[in-house]
Amino acid sequence: MPFGSNNSSEIKSLLSFQPFLMTLKKMIAEDIPGAKSLYGDLIENLEENTELLKPKDDQESLKKNQKIIDTLCITIFPPASTRNETLYAVTYPFGLQNIYASTPFKKLFINSSDDLIQLPDDARENMSLSGLTLAYNLILHKFYATSSLKYVTFIYAFHDPQSGPQKMEMKLDARFMDVKKTDPLFLLPDKLSFDNSITAEELKKILPLDKFLFEGVTIIDVSDVTEREIISEIKTDLLTINSFSEAVIYDNLQEHIRLLIGIKNIRIGITPFFKVSDYFLFSEVHAKNSLLFKNPGAKKEYEQVSKNCREFFKQNSCPVFYEELTEENIKDNDYLPYYYEEGVRNLIACPLINDTGLLGLLEIVAHEPGELKPEHLAKIEGIIPLFTLALEKSQENLEVEIDRKIKENFTAIQSAVEWKFTETAFNHIQQKQLNRNAKLVPIRFDDVYPLYGAVDVRNSSVERSGALQLDLIDQLQMAKKLFAEIKNPDQIPQLIEIMSKTGKYLELDAGKWTADDDITIHAFLQEDINSFLSRLKQDKPALASGIDTYFQALDPERKMMYKASKRYQESIDEINDTLSYLVEQEQSTAQKIFP
């Protein structure tokens, strides 16, 4: 039975163990240690049983030779893997008829009455399209000597009655499959111009599938990638978010974290501690999804609560976990009673921290003690930096809006009174959300006579942004150079995607980068490339030297390139130190003129 009802039904295929036999013989011929003693008797049994080596589409011979087939399949799947949680199966080529499967695979996917693999309609459609891609990979590999992979993967949604919604990755493996031309009159094109963008539908016009026959077996390997896919979806949501007040995005994030942790009855909150010009900003809009500021007392004392949290997490930068909040342990910290009053009895508070200090809290709570456990901390550890970046972006957007409001309505201001302008601009932004006709309140300082001097470094923000972009470009170029040294990159699927993104970012005009571009590229380098290279170093020891050189070029604390930004910061520090020294020297003279 074909994978799907459409495309893959065009594929002509027969079951055969001949490709399997050839692979085992090749392993012995290459003198792979242990291959002869392990597979010698099996090869002999196969060659004696010629019925299994003849291509067929019936099941009668399988039933008569089930013992040999089981022995064959065990060479692919060690017995331990079939007993545990791994999901494997061997099927007819491009088919859903099962030949051999692990116990967990049978429980989830196989109908015991007809031994057919059962999948949702959308998964079968994906399987059908993937089957087409795999078929053409085999054709191109055999007849055009391309480096096409002998497997394809796709992801689909799966509902486990016990675990709930999951994301599964299905891998279709054709390593034990061969393809032949069936029509002697059909001439293969001498030269075939194609690239990775060519689709299976386009190839069908050049290489009709009815001119080929596929013989062998398909190996199906299924992995639970729920956690990986959820983290990817969280990352996508956070990189496109403008504010945590966006209801749809926030609801999505809450559902993602519920799935990631595996508990339905939890809530998440985002409590921001925005501070501009040393002034704590509280906004009903920005704190809309805060669980801490749901408490009226915390909201009323937001400035003190913000200071207390900043002070506490300045000394304790790790997430705080309370398996049970009680009247006794809420005395540990000033902010805990507010959660307790709101009915929270189980709490994970994750500080979202950047170079300036505490930006906010990611709160995960339950109303029953013990629902959240220490092992859940490990599941959310990878997403905390993503929430930090998103909250940082949210604050930057707010700062830009405040700055624009001030520049539109006031003349140049000095740092000593900047807090007042920040407060007024911020209040007006909030009022405008409630009343489009709200007026900006005039700023007055009664009985105040200013006497001050100030110096600004012209274009410092532009220079800072330029330095950051130089560092990002240098790191991208370093990564690109390292990737170029990897032989057979198409054998490492994730590398192809990373190389593509690296090239795309290097093609951007740095002069037109936005703050969003900076955040996206920063996250790509830190989250994708750095973690990928760490894994690659373990898998490919030959690349260890080049990967070590890459990481040695990064700042040890930031895990990012920091050369241009460091030069910029050092120059600003030198200017500030020089001017501070000059002011101190002139202070005594100034005091004599006007004490």
N, C-alpha and C positions, 0 to 999 in steps of 0.2 A: 504494500500500500504506500503510495507516495506521500511525501511530507505534507503537501497541501493540495488543494483541489484545482489550483491554477497552473502556475509556471512550472513547478517541478514535475508535474505529470508529463511534461514533454521529454523528460530525461529517460532514455532507454537504459535499463540496468539489469544485471543478473548477479545472483549471489555466487561467490566463488572464494575458496580459501587458497587459491593459487598465489595471489600477491602476498598473502601471509607467509606461505611456504618460502617464497623467494626472499623475503626479508630475513627469515630465520637462517637460511643458507648463507646469505650475505654476511650476517653477523659471525658465523663460523669461519667463512672464508677470510674475513678481516681479522681473524684470530683474537676476537674479543674474549677476555679471560672468563672462563666458566661457561661460555656459550655452547661448546660442543657437548660437555657433560650434561648441561641443563636441557638442551633442545635435541640432542642426537636421536633419542628414542622416539620423540614426538615427530620429527621429520620422517623417520622410517615408517611410523604408523600412517602418516599422511600419504606418503608415496605408495604404500600398499593399498590404501583405500582411495582408489582413483575417482570414485563416485563423488567425493567431497571436492575434488579439484576441478571437476567439470562445471562450467557455468550453468546455473539453473534458476528457475523461479518458483519451484514447488518446495514444500516443507517435508515431504515424506522421507527423503534421505537424511534430513536433519534429525528426525525422531529416532531413526535407526542408529545414528552415530553420535548421539548426544554426549556420550562419555568423552569421546575424542574432542568434540567441540568445546566442552567445558574445560578440558585440559588446555586447549589452545587459548581460550579466553583468559585463563588464569595467568598465562604469560604476560598478558596486558595489565590485568588487574590482580595484584597480589591478594591472597585470601584475606589478609587482615583488612584491606581496604573495603572489601565487599561486605564485611561484617560490621564495620563502623558506620560513620555518618556520610561517607563519600557516595556520590551519585554518578554511577557509570552504567553504560549499556552498550551492547553491540547489536546492530540492526542490519537488515537488508540494505544494500546501497541506496541511499537517498529514500529510505523508507521508514515506516513506523512499525513494521513487524519486528518484534523483539526476538533475539537469538539467545542473549545472555545478559543478565543485569545484576547489579548489587541489590542486596535486600532493601536498603532505604529507597533506591530508585523504584523498585517494584511497588513498594507501599504507596509512593506518591503518584506514580505515573502510569502504571500498567494495569489494564483490565484483565483479570485472571481468566475470564471466559474465553477470550480470543487472543490473549498475549499481545495486544496492540497497545502502543504508547498513546495515552490520552492527554491532550493539551487543549487549552482554551483556543478559541478561533483566532484571536490576534497573535498568539504564539505560533500557531500553525502557519499563519500567513507569513510571519517573520522567518519561520523555518523554511518555507517554500522559497522565499527570495534569497535567503542565505544559501540554500541548496543550489540555486542557479549560479550564484557567485562562486561557490566551491567547484561546481562542474567546470566552469570556464577557467578557474585557477589551474585545474588538472590539465585541461586542454593546452593552455598557454605554456605550462611548465614542460609538458612532454614534447609538443610539436614546435615550440618556439624558444625553448631553453630559457624561459624567463625565471625569475626568482620568486614567482608567486607562491604564497604559503599554501600548504595542504590542509589548512583548517580555516574556519570562519567562526565568528562568535556574534551573538546578539543577546540583548537583555529584554526581559519581559516581566510583567507583573504576575505574581502568583499569590493565591490566598491559601494559607495553611490553616485548617480548622482550629489547630491548637495555638499557633504563633501569631496568626493574623496576617495582614498584608506583608509581602516580601518581594524583593527584587532578585530574580534569578538570571544568571548568565549561562547560556547554553553554548557549548563548543561542539561543532561538527568537525570531526577529524577523518580525513581520507587518506591517511598514510598507508593503509592496506587496501588500496584501490588502484586499478589501472584503467586506462581509457584507450579504445581502439577506434580506427576508422571503419565504418561498416559499408560504405559505398565506394568501391574502387574507382568509380568515374568522377567522384568529387575531388577536385584539386584544391589543396590548401593554398591560400595566397602566399606567394613567395616572400613578400615583405608585408608585415602587418605593423602599421603605425598606431600605437596605443600608449596611453599613460594611465595613471591611477584614477583619472576622472572619467574614463570610459565606463559606461554602464553595461550590465548584462544584456539589457534590451538592445543596445547598439551592437553588441557582439553577436547577438542572434542573427542579425542581418548578414554578417560576414561569415560566421561559422554556425550554420544551422545545427541545432542539437540532434536532429534526426539522422545526421551523418556520423554520429558517434555512439559507441556502446561502452558503458561503464561496468566493470566487473570487480567484485571484492566485497568488502563490508564497510559500514560506517560506524565509527566509534562516537558515542555521545557522552559528553562530560558536562555535568551540571554543577554550578557553584552558587552558593548563597552570597550575593554581593549587596545585600540590603544595606549594610553599614556603609560600604564604599559609595553606593549610589546616593544614599541620603545625605552624606557629607558633601558630595558633589552638588546636590540640589540646594543644600543650605548655602554653599559657597556662591552659587549662581544668584540666589535670592539676595544675599548680603552685598554682593558686588553691584547689584542694580538698585539697591534701596536708596531712597533719598532721606527717609526719616522712618524711625520705628513706629511712628504714628500711622503709617499706611496699614490699614486694617487687613487687607488681603494678604500682604507680605507677612505681617505678624502672625496671622492665623496659620499660614503655611509653615512658618518657622516652628510654631508650637506643635503642629502635627508631625513635622519632621523629627523633632526631638523626642516626642512620644514614641515614634517608631524606632528611633535610634536606641533609646533606652529599653523599649519593650514594655512600657507601662502606660495604660490608657488614662488613668486617673491622676495625672500630674498637670501642673500649670507652670508656665514659664513667664518670667517678667524681665523687663529691661529697665533698670533704674539709672538714669543719666545724672552725673554730677558735673554739669557744664560750668566752666569758670572762664570768664573773659575779663581781662584787666583787673584781676584779683577780686572780681565780683561774681558771686554764685548766682547762676541764672536758674530760675524755676519757671517752667511753663506747663500749663495743663496739657498742651498739645504734645510736647516732647516727653512728658512723664505719664502720658495716657496709659501706657502699658506697664507701668511700674507697679510691682506688688508692695514694695515698701511704702510708697507714697499714696497707696490706697487708704492707708490709715490716716485719719484726719489730724491726729497729733503729730505724726511725722511730716505731713504736708505743711502744717502751721510752723513747725520748727525746721524747715527744710535746710536752712543755712547751717544750723548747728548739727543736724543729722549728717549733712554733707561733710562738714569738717571732721566729725567723729569717725566716719567711714574712711575718709582719706587718711587720717592719722593711724587708724587700726591697720589698714591694708598697706600702709607704707612700711610697716614692720612685719607684716604677714602677707606676702604677695601670693600665697597659694590659696586655692579654693577652701572654703570652710564647710564642713559637713556635720550636720546634726541628725543622727538617726531618730532622735526623739527630743523635741523641745519641751522642757518642763519649767515649772515656776522657779526652779532652782537654777538650772543652767542658763536661763535667759538673762541672768545677772552678769554673765561673762562679758557681754558687749552691750553698749548703750542702744544699739539699733534692734537687737533681738526682741525686746518686748513688743515692738510695733507689729512684727510678724505674728507673735503669739496671740495678740489681741484680735488679729484677723483670722484666727482659726488654724494657722499653719502649725503642724506638729512634726514635720519632717522637711529638712531644708538643705539645699546645696547653694551656697553663694559664691559665685566665681568672679573675682575682681578682673575688670577689663582695664589694663594698665598700659600706658605708653611712656615716652620719655618725659612728659610733663607731670606724670603721676596718675592717680586714679581717675579714669573717665566715667566709670559706672560699674554696675553689677549685672551679671546674668544670673537671674534667680530661677531655681527649679524647686518647686515645693509640692508637698502632698499633705492632705489633711488627716491622714492616718499614720501613726508612727511606724517606722520600719519598711515602708514601701520603697523608698530610695535606699540603696545600700552602697557601701564603699566601692564595689566593683563598677558601679555606674559612673563614677568619676573618670575611670579610664576611658569609657566610651565617649565622653564629651570633651576629653582633653584636647583632641585635635581641632575642635571647632572654636575653642576660646579665642585664639588669635584672629579668627575670621570676624567674630563679633566685635573684637577690639578695633579692627580696621574699619568696620562699618560704623561704629559709634564715633570713631575719630573723623570719619567722613561727614557724619551728621553734624558734629560740632563745627567742622570747617565750613560747611554750608551755612550754618547759623552765624558764624563769625563774619563770613562774606556778606550776608544779608544785613547784619548790624552795621558793618563798616560802610556798606553802600548807603544805608539810611543816614548815617552820620555825615558822609561826604555830600549827600544830596541836600542836607538841611542846615549844616553848620560850616563855619570856617575852620581852619586848622586848629587843632586842640593840643594841649600839653598833657603829658602822662599823669601829672598830679591831679587832674580833674577828669581824666578819661573815664573813670568809673561812672561818673554822673551821666555822661553822654551815652555810655553803654546801656545803663539802666533805662534811660529815657527811650532810646531807640528800640530796645528789647520790648519794653512795655507797649510801645506803639505797634510793633509787629504782632504782638498778641491781640491787641485791641482790634487791629485790622481784620483778623481772622473771625472776629465776632461781629464787627461793624465796618463795612467797607468805607464809610464816611468818617471814621474816627480821625481826630485831629492830633497832630504832634504837639505835646505840651512844651511851652517855651522853657528854656533853662535859665535860671537866675541864681546868682550867688550874692545874697544880701550881706552888706558890711564886710566884704572880702576885697582886699587890695592885692592883686597878684604881683609878685616880684620873683622872677625865675628866669633861667636860661635853659635852652634845650638844643640838642643837636641830633639830627636824623641822618642815617646813612642812606643816601639816595639809591633807589632801586635795589635795596637789600633783599626784598622778597623775590624779585626777579632773579637776582644772582643766586639766592639759595635754591630756587627751583631749578635753575640751570645746572648747578652743581649736582643736585640729586639726579637729574636726568643723565648727566655725564656718567655718573656711577652706574646707573641702570643699564645704559648702553654698553659700557665697558664689560659689565658682567654678562650681558647677553652675547657679546662678541666672544668672550672667553668660553662661554658654554658652546657656542656654535663651532669654535675651533676644536674643542674637545670632541664634539659629536662627529666632526669630520674625520677623526682618527679611528672611529669605530668601524670595523669591517662587517659587511653584511648587515647593515642597520635594519633591513626589512625583516630580519628574523627576530627583532625585538619590537613587538607591536606598539607599545607605549612610546618608544623612541620616535617613531614616525610622526605621531601627533605633536610631541614636544618640539621636534625639529621644525615642524610646520609653524607652530605658534611663535617660536624664537625668530624665524625668518620674517613672519608677519610683523612682529613688534619692531624689528630692526628697520623695516621698510617705512615705518611711520616717520613723519616729519617732526623731529623733536621740538622744533620751534612752535608747533601747534598742539603739543600735548596739553591735555586738561588734567585737573586734579584726579579725575576718575582714571585716566590712563596711568598716572603714577601709581595709584593704589592697585590697579589691576596687574600691572607689570611687576610691582613689588611682591604681590601675593603669588604670581606665577613663578618668580624666581625662588622665593622662600619656601612655598608650599609644594610646588610641582618639581622644579628642577633639582633643588637641594635634596629632597627626599628620594627622588628617582636615582640620583647619582650615588647616594648612600647605599641603596639596594644594589645598584649596578656594580659597585665596588666589590660586593660580596659574591655576586654571580659571575663576574668577569675579572678575576685577579690580574689579568694582563693589563687592564686599564687602571689599576690601583694608583700607579705613579702619577698619571695625568690627572686623575680625580683628586688626589692629595694636593697637587699643585694648584688646582682650582680652589679648593677650600682654604689653602694657606693664603691665598690672595684676598680672602674676605676678612672683614673685621670679626675677631673672635667672639665678641659679645652680640653683635647685630646679625651675624651670619649673612652679611651683605657687603658689597663693595662700598667702601667709605673713604676713598682717597680724595676726590674732589670736594665732597661735603666737609671733610675734615679740614682741608686747606681753607675753605670758606669760613668755617667756624673759628679757626685759629686767627684769621685776619680780622674778623669782627671782635674777637676777644682782645686782640692787640690794640685796636682802635679804642675800645672801651677802657682798657687799662691806662692807655696814654692820656685820654681825656679826663679820667677820674683823678689821675695824678696831678694834671694841670689845675683842675678845680680845687683840689686840696691845697695846692700851693697858693692859690689866689684867695682862699677862704679868709685868711687872717686880714688881708687888705680890705676885702669886702665888708667884714664885720666892723671895721673902723669907720667906714663910710655910712653904713646903715646897720647897726647891731640887731 
